[in-house]
Each structure stands twice: as structure tokens, then as C-alpha cells.
Amino acid sequence: MIFDLTLAGFNGHTDTTDHLVKWVKAPHREAVVRFAAAHGLEGYTLDRLEGRDDYTFEDGVDVQLDYEGNVIAHAPHVEVAYWKDEKPLDVAD
């Protein structure tokens, strides 16, 4: 299954927050919830992307999880450890 994990701060009306939408491949929803908790993610939304179960990293998947919510693979550009600190690009630290 592919899940759309949208981090806090996402605003669909501007492209400065597109990086806050992550695609997560996981065997079930609870794996993504465990992953989010383990990485300190709060204020996120989680939706299943229907009909996209065969998507891969080449299609835009950011991370793949096992049944327990552990990362078993990720796209080359992904640094999961920093997701909890990501902000919209137009917001100063």
C-alpha cells in the first residue's frame, strides 16, 4: 500500500510546501503510524493512495516500511531523520 503522509505546515495553495508531502510504502496503516511516532512526527495527516500499490521510488515513493514501521529502504534523496524539522520554504527558522 502507498500512503500519503502530509506533514504539519502543508498548504495546498502554494508550492512552497510541496516537500511536506511524503509517499510511504507500507504493508498497513499502523506501520506508518508507528513510523511517525518513532520519528517524532506530529500534526500530520495520513491517507491511502488507492490504485498505486505498485509504485516504486522511481514513481516518487520516499520510504518503504516493514510490518513494524521500520525503514527497510528509502529513495536516495530522503533523510527521514529531518522530517520532523521540515517547514514551509517561506518560513524562517
N, C-alpha and C positions, 0 to 999 in steps of 0.2 A: 504494500500500500504506500502511496505517496501522500504526505501531509503538508499542508501549507502552515508553517509556523510563523506567525506575524508578530514581531517584537514590538514592545511598547514604543510609542512615538511615531508609528507609521501613519501617514496621511496620504490617502489615495488621490488627493487633488494636486500633488506635487511630486516630481520625480526625484526630489532630494531625499526621499525616504524609501526609495525602492530597495535599497540594500538591507532594509529591515525585514524583508520577506524572505524566508528560508524554506527550501523544499527538503523535507526529511523523508527518507525511505525507511519504513519500519514494518514489522510483522503485525503490529496492532497499535491502537491509540495509546494504551497505557505505557508502552515503551517510550513514546515521545514525552509523555507527562513525566516519567521517571528521569529521562534525559534532561528535560527543562529544569526540574528540581535540583538535580545533581550539579547543574551549571549555573545555578542562581538566577535563572530567568524568571521574571515576574511581570505581570501585566500583559501577557501575550494572549493571542487568540490562536486556536488550532482548528483547522478544517481539513477534511479528507478531500483530495483532488480525485474525483471519480473518473474512471476510464484512463488513468495514467499510470497504472501499476507497473508497466514495463519501462517506465522512464529510467534513464541512467544519468551518470554525471555529465555526459555529453549533452543531455537534454536539459540540464540545469539543476539536477539534484545536488544539494550541498553536502549532505551527510547520510550515511546508512547506519542503522542501529540493529543490534541483536534483540532478542526477546526481552532482555532485562533493561534495555535502554542504553547499553554501552555502545560507543562508536566502534564500528568494525571497519569502516572505510570513509574517506571524505574526498571531496574534489580538491585538486591541487591548490587552489586559491583560498581555501577555507581555514580559518583559525578559530575554532569553536570556543576556545578559552576567552576570546574577546567579545563574544556576542552580548554578554550581559552589560557591557560598557558602551555598546554602539548607540549613537544618537543620530538624529537627522543631520544631514550635512550642513544645514544653515543654522545650527545651534552651536554656540561657542561653549567650550568647557568651563 
